[in-house]
Amino acid sequence: MATIHYKFPHIEQLRNILVALKHEYQNPVQTTDGWVFDETLPLPTIMFEGTVKLHGSNCAIVINSDGTIYAQSRETILTPQSDYKGFAKFVADINPNELYDMLPFELREEAHQRNVPLIIYGEWCGQGIQGGVGISQLPKMFVIFAMKIGEKWCDPYEFCKITLPSKNIRNVYEAPGLDNAIKIDFNNISEDLLSELGKLTEDIEKECPFAKLFGISGIGEGIVWRSLMEKNREGDPWLFKTKGEKHKNVKETKVVQLNPDVAASNAEVVSSVLTEQRLSQGIEKLGEMGLEVSKKNTPAFLKWIQDDIRRENRDLIEALKLNEIEALKLNEVAENALFRDIQKQAREWFFKQPGV
């Protein structure tokens, strides 16, 4: 069968989810001053379950209905000849029968009956993948956090016990400490809720429960929150992340907040969004795309930085005060100027990296 890349959806911030829900439920109308919503229409209340966010790289194992197996990074299909930090070789070294047998019979049967692939998403993490966190002291491992049968997402209870310890395949649900779901009424997100999310995230950053499972003490990255029942219009679960201060891509006053800190100038926006964490993540993304860290790949690096900022920080950019009177909407000329500043500083940082 053909090798197809099955991209995992982006994990947004809570405030991005709120905006996306308004677009789905409140009849959005675009005007010259931005989007207008019918706020008399209610937003849903959604139950979310939290799992430890592991600081590694999003990868997947794809099992086709004909038994063929291959690996992918978040950005591309991998092979042992065109690999990302050894993940394709890791997958190739696993006996396909062992991999297939670790899956529950019901999931295998459904995939077989529908003649669709099983996609096992997980974090490729451990020594040599990322640094500075508890799990970076562990041997390389693939930690399952989601699964699909064709285009259908599996519920957590269907895959939460899938492991193959002899081959260093683990499961994010092995980690203790996040047993309780959180209910979020998107019509009324309280400060108490934001504080609770922030406290849970700070606790994970202080001590990663997944690393502790293996006797390692070290910091964690944060939490991924997944809706238990509700799906968006694409059929994906609602996902958002809360990161500790050491791993955030934006400098903000709180761990979790619904509105961006309003900047007064281009320089403040650039300082806020062009963090060391985001720049380092851009380097990792080059690897996931199969590109080396070199001057010839500067355009790819800068494009990823720009696209990531546009996707995650649109609200911060639009909240930029253009002058003392107007703070409504960033016009095209001003936005272009802002991104020229972002690209200039990102390029200067990139050129200082080893190999460039």
Wavefront OBJ file of the C-alpha trace (Angstrom):
o trace
v 0.000 0.000 0.000
v 1.022 3.621 -0.491
v 2.776 5.473 2.301
v 0.619 8.439 3.318
v 1.481 11.073 5.912
v -1.200 11.407 8.601
v -0.525 14.754 10.238
v -1.399 15.233 13.891
v -3.485 18.399 14.533
v -1.825 21.408 16.111
v -2.309 21.743 19.839
v -3.469 25.273 20.585
v -3.662 27.440 23.682
v -6.918 27.690 25.622
v -7.660 31.137 24.232
v -7.300 29.794 20.672
v -9.897 27.106 21.475
v -12.280 29.775 22.755
v -11.990 31.698 19.474
v -12.430 28.509 17.414
v -15.593 27.636 19.362
v -17.004 31.107 18.725
v -16.443 30.508 15.004
v -18.333 27.216 15.195
v -21.227 28.222 17.451
v -21.827 31.978 17.159
v -22.468 32.662 13.447
v -19.259 34.593 12.671
v -19.384 37.528 10.261
v -16.208 39.157 8.995
v -16.220 42.952 8.871
v -13.595 45.577 8.118
v -12.965 45.780 11.871
v -12.548 42.026 12.296
v -14.874 39.162 13.209
v -18.258 39.810 14.815
v -20.045 37.011 16.701
v -23.622 36.534 17.864
v -22.872 36.252 21.561
v -26.522 35.486 22.381
v -25.798 31.978 21.070
v -24.315 29.752 23.780
v -20.945 28.041 23.641
v -20.624 24.442 24.838
v -19.393 23.107 28.143
v -16.670 20.535 27.463
v -14.965 17.938 29.643
v -11.190 17.767 29.186
v -8.732 15.150 30.340
v -5.121 16.096 31.004
v -2.021 14.037 30.250
v 1.622 14.919 30.794
v 3.114 16.827 27.853
v 6.412 15.134 27.097
v 9.255 17.215 25.688
v 10.316 15.232 22.627
v 9.129 15.009 19.020
v 5.677 14.112 17.724
v 6.024 10.924 15.643
v 3.787 8.052 14.578
v 3.819 4.403 13.582
v 1.477 3.591 10.692
v 0.250 0.003 10.296
v -1.425 -0.587 6.931
v -4.153 -3.195 6.475
v -1.766 -5.282 4.352
v 0.643 -5.517 7.288
v 3.224 -3.015 6.079
v 4.564 -0.665 8.719
v 6.324 2.673 8.429
v 7.345 5.679 10.519
v 6.600 9.376 10.246
v 7.608 12.570 12.007
v 5.127 15.382 12.452
v 6.218 16.809 9.114
v 7.133 13.917 6.813
v 7.420 10.161 6.216
v 10.651 8.684 7.561
v 12.853 5.823 6.410
v 16.098 4.424 7.864
v 17.864 6.207 4.986
v 16.049 9.511 5.621
v 15.522 9.399 9.363
v 14.851 11.734 12.279
v 16.950 11.001 15.369
v 16.706 7.264 14.754
v 12.928 6.877 14.881
v 12.522 5.098 11.525
v 15.301 2.664 12.451
v 13.628 2.138 15.839
v 10.383 1.181 14.072
v 12.139 -0.964 11.465
v 13.862 -2.980 14.211
v 10.527 -4.012 15.770
v 9.097 -7.337 14.665
v 5.807 -6.469 12.884
v 4.057 -9.384 14.602
v 5.044 -8.054 18.026
v 3.786 -4.611 17.106
v 0.520 -5.980 15.768
v -0.011 -8.321 18.728
v 0.288 -5.510 21.274
v -2.899 -3.949 19.876
v -6.327 -4.934 21.243
v -8.183 -7.405 19.044
v -11.150 -5.036 18.599
v -8.980 -2.300 17.102
v -7.188 -4.679 14.753
v -10.479 -6.189 13.646
v -12.073 -2.789 12.968
v -9.085 -1.695 10.886
v -9.185 -4.987 8.983
v -12.932 -4.805 8.321
v -12.722 -1.204 7.123
v -9.467 -1.808 5.219
v -7.872 1.290 6.759
v -4.561 1.892 8.556
v -3.961 2.091 12.280
v -2.015 5.243 13.171
v -0.303 5.202 16.563
v 0.795 8.705 17.621
v 3.358 9.227 20.311
v 6.299 11.208 21.585
v 9.761 10.109 20.490
v 11.720 11.154 23.549
v 14.645 10.367 25.796
v 18.400 10.792 25.538
v 19.475 12.702 22.451
v 15.976 13.885 21.457
v 15.500 16.968 23.651
v 17.398 18.215 26.670
v 16.800 19.941 29.970
v 13.871 17.827 31.217
v 13.470 14.721 33.349
v 12.691 12.374 30.476
v 15.859 13.414 28.618
v 17.719 11.243 31.140
v 15.801 8.126 30.024
v 16.687 5.785 27.142
v 15.015 6.638 23.838
v 11.404 5.516 23.844
v 8.148 5.973 21.962
v 5.329 7.045 24.304
v 1.832 6.557 22.865
v -0.622 9.422 23.428
v -3.254 9.050 20.662
v -4.506 6.618 18.049
v -6.659 6.608 14.919
v -8.315 3.930 12.813
v -8.387 5.531 9.400
v -9.919 8.958 10.022
v -11.623 7.928 13.279
v -10.013 8.900 16.566
v -9.884 6.178 19.217
v -11.137 7.031 22.687
v -8.402 6.979 25.352
v -9.826 3.877 27.035
v -9.205 1.967 23.785
v -5.443 2.594 23.717
v -4.462 3.716 27.241
v -3.029 0.309 28.187
v -1.118 -0.398 24.964
v 2.585 -0.858 25.700
v 5.497 -2.982 24.524
v 8.136 -2.419 27.234
v 10.598 -4.886 25.712
v 10.851 -2.563 22.694
v 10.671 0.724 24.652
v 7.105 1.475 23.601
v 5.287 3.031 26.560
v 2.040 4.896 27.147
v 1.492 8.415 28.481
v -1.383 7.075 30.600
v 1.124 5.112 32.705
v 2.045 8.367 34.448
v 0.097 9.072 37.655
v -1.275 12.351 38.897
v -3.779 13.588 36.275
v -6.770 11.397 37.027
v -9.440 14.072 37.220
v -11.175 15.591 34.201
v -11.848 19.331 34.119
v -15.159 20.815 32.978
v -14.877 24.107 31.091
v -17.934 26.268 30.482
v -16.751 28.401 27.564
v -19.494 30.951 28.255
v -17.894 31.762 31.596
v -14.225 30.831 32.046
v -13.427 31.878 35.580
v -10.156 33.131 37.043
v -10.349 30.210 39.483
v -10.252 27.773 36.577
v -7.284 29.565 34.979
v -5.493 29.494 38.330
v -6.205 25.767 38.723
v -4.837 25.014 35.244
v -1.791 27.128 36.026
v -1.166 25.361 39.345
v -1.444 21.883 37.784
v 0.964 22.938 35.032
v 3.481 24.399 37.473
v 3.411 21.152 39.470
v 4.254 19.165 36.317
v 7.084 21.549 35.478
v 8.570 21.160 38.942
v 8.508 17.347 38.799
v 7.674 15.298 35.706
v 5.479 12.370 36.811
v 6.387 10.316 33.734
v 10.125 10.557 34.428
v 9.434 9.801 38.100
v 7.749 6.571 36.993
v 11.243 5.388 36.010
v 12.974 6.700 39.137
v 14.162 9.943 37.545
v 13.652 13.338 39.187
v 13.500 16.275 36.801
v 11.325 19.023 35.394
v 8.436 18.479 32.988
v 7.065 20.552 30.113
v 3.358 20.905 30.832
v -0.025 19.320 30.139
v -2.030 18.418 27.034
v -5.808 18.700 27.503
v -8.076 16.597 25.267
v -11.880 16.776 25.026
v -13.496 13.528 26.115
v -16.649 13.689 23.980
v -16.858 16.859 21.882
v -15.184 17.028 18.465
v -14.634 19.977 16.144
v -16.088 20.238 12.638
v -13.143 18.248 11.225
v -13.937 15.400 13.611
v -10.824 15.997 15.744
v -10.944 16.255 19.531
v -10.484 19.714 20.973
v -6.892 19.975 22.183
v -5.054 22.658 24.082
v -1.784 22.809 25.968
v -0.588 24.534 29.102
v 3.178 24.906 29.381
v 5.413 25.853 32.266
v 7.343 29.119 32.068
v 10.559 27.404 30.917
v 8.846 25.928 27.830
v 6.491 28.662 26.653
v 6.894 30.120 23.175
v 5.565 33.490 24.359
v 6.510 35.619 27.342
v 3.277 36.158 29.256
v 2.356 37.263 32.754
v 0.458 34.058 33.594
v 0.804 30.365 32.767
v -2.774 30.315 31.403
v -4.665 33.400 30.219
v -7.511 34.196 27.841
v -6.156 37.438 26.406
v -2.637 38.265 25.277
v -0.601 40.883 27.072
v -1.032 43.955 24.871
v 2.253 45.292 23.518
v 2.880 48.948 22.794
v 5.385 48.516 19.970
v 6.813 46.177 17.375
v 9.850 45.672 19.590
v 7.693 44.430 22.468
v 5.848 41.970 20.205
v 9.110 40.644 18.778
v 10.559 40.242 22.266
v 7.406 38.458 23.403
v 7.022 35.927 20.558
v 10.631 35.339 19.511
v 11.672 33.384 22.584
v 14.635 31.031 22.842
v 12.142 28.175 23.168
v 10.429 29.000 19.856
v 13.728 29.543 18.019
v 15.072 26.219 19.311
v 11.823 24.550 18.268
v 12.413 25.884 14.757
v 15.731 24.017 14.682
v 13.933 20.825 15.717
v 11.345 21.339 12.983
v 14.081 21.407 10.343
v 15.129 17.955 11.522
v 11.538 16.702 11.437
v 11.293 17.948 7.836
v 14.467 16.056 6.926
v 16.487 19.268 6.500
v 19.946 19.906 7.901
v 20.775 22.966 9.969
v 22.647 24.983 7.341
v 22.529 28.372 5.676
v 20.758 26.977 2.588
v 17.784 26.045 4.790
v 17.426 29.524 6.297
v 14.210 30.168 4.271
v 12.582 27.002 5.655
v 13.542 27.978 9.217
v 12.214 31.520 8.844
v 9.003 30.309 7.209
v 8.306 27.923 10.096
v 8.952 30.679 12.664
v 6.627 33.085 10.840
v 3.865 30.517 10.296
v 4.014 29.382 13.937
v 3.724 32.950 15.210
v 0.823 33.707 12.866
v -0.982 30.545 13.978
v -0.429 30.788 17.741
v -0.226 34.536 18.312
v -2.672 36.109 15.880
v -4.536 37.732 18.759
v -1.389 39.274 20.213
v -0.444 40.745 16.836
v -3.900 42.224 16.276
v -3.864 43.735 19.779
v -0.734 45.767 18.985
v -1.280 49.477 19.582
v -0.505 51.255 16.333
v -0.470 54.679 18.014
v -1.850 56.369 21.091
v -5.422 56.444 19.714
v -5.903 53.309 17.598
v -5.602 49.818 19.069
v -8.145 47.978 16.928
v -6.505 46.158 14.059
v -3.015 45.846 12.648
v -3.047 47.012 9.037
v -1.184 45.137 6.325
v 1.715 47.589 6.066
v 2.345 47.541 9.805
v 2.083 43.751 9.946
v 4.615 43.372 7.153
v 6.970 45.668 9.041
v 6.509 43.595 12.180
v 7.368 40.353 10.427
v 10.413 41.932 8.793
v 11.680 42.654 12.302
v 10.846 39.108 13.408
v 12.628 37.566 10.422
v 15.674 39.825 10.849
v 16.183 38.803 14.478
v 15.384 35.140 13.798
v 17.903 35.108 10.928
v 20.611 36.640 13.123
v 19.968 33.979 15.789
v 19.952 31.158 13.209
v 23.291 32.226 11.696
v 24.913 31.826 15.125
v 23.906 28.157 15.405
v 26.441 25.339 14.940
v 26.600 24.177 11.322
v 25.203 27.365 9.813
l 1 2 3 4 5 6 7 8 9 10 11 12 13 14 15 16 17 18 19 20 21 22 23 24 25 26 27 28 29 30 31 32 33 34 35 36 37 38 39 40 41 42 43 44 45 46 47 48 49 50 51 52 53 54 55 56 57 58 59 60 61 62 63 64 65 66 67 68 69 70 71 72 73 74 75 76 77 78 79 80 81 82 83 84 85 86 87 88 89 90 91 92 93 94 95 96 97 98 99 100 101 102 103 104 105 106 107 108 109 110 111 112 113 114 115 116 117 118 119 120 121 122 123 124 125 126 127 128 129 130 131 132 133 134 135 136 137 138 139 140 141 142 143 144 145 146 147 148 149 150 151 152 153 154 155 156 157 158 159 160 161 162 163 164 165 166 167 168 169 170 171 172 173 174 175 176 177 178 179 180 181 182 183 184 185 186 187 188 189 190 191 192 193 194 195 196 197 198 199 200 201 202 203 204 205 206 207 208 209 210 211 212 213 214 215 216 217 218 219 220 221 222 223 224 225 226 227 228 229 230 231 232 233 234 235 236 237 238 239 240 241 242 243 244 245 246 247 248 249 250 251 252 253 254 255 256 257 258 259 260 261 262 263 264 265 266 267 268 269 270 271 272 273 274 275 276 277 278 279 280 281 282 283 284 285 286 287 288 289 290 291 292 293 294 295 296 297 298 299 300 301 302 303 304 305 306 307 308 309 310 311 312 313 314 315 316 317 318 319 320 321 322 323 324 325 326 327 328 329 330 331 332 333 334 335 336 337 338 339 340 341 342 343 344 345 346 347 348 349 350 351 352 353 354 355 356
